[in-house]
Amino acid sequence: MAQTARARVVRIGNSRGIRIPKVWLDQLNLGDEVELAVRQGAIVVRRARAPQVREGWNDAFEAMAAHHDDTLIDQVRATDWDRKEWTW
């Protein structure tokens, strides 16, 4: 059975907040940052995931290669600096 508790909604500047019981914080291992979502009329609070900036990129690159869609769009062209300053 799910644990329930009643909490008072308190004013925090222009926003509102609630206090989460410490035992729940410890049980869920919630850190200083959480993710919030609204689902079916309820607020869902969950542990924040570490940002995965490149999540899914490997799968996308593999799909591109399978469809031979992984070639350069632009032609490689040497610049003046490349010709004068760079040793190839």
LINRA-V856662 format. One record per backbone hydrogen bond with DSSP energy under -0.5 kcal/mol. NH is the residue of the N-H (numbers start at 1). CO is the residue of the C=O. If there is no record, write none. Layout:
nh=NH co=CO
nh=NH co=CO
This chain:
nh=10 co=8
nh=10 co=17
nh=12 co=15
nh=15 co=12
nh=17 co=10
nh=21 co=19
nh=24 co=21
nh=25 co=21
nh=26 co=22
nh=27 co=23
nh=28 co=24
nh=29 co=25
nh=30 co=25
nh=31 co=33
nh=35 co=46
nh=37 co=44
nh=39 co=37
nh=39 co=42
nh=42 co=39
nh=44 co=37
nh=44 co=42
nh=45 co=43
nh=46 co=35
nh=48 co=33
nh=53 co=51
nh=55 co=52
nh=57 co=54
nh=60 co=56
nh=61 co=57
nh=62 co=58
nh=63 co=59
nh=64 co=60
nh=65 co=61
nh=66 co=62
nh=67 co=63
nh=68 co=65
nh=69 co=64
nh=77 co=75
nh=83 co=79
nh=84 co=80
nh=85 co=81
nh=86 co=81
nh=86 co=82
nh=88 co=86
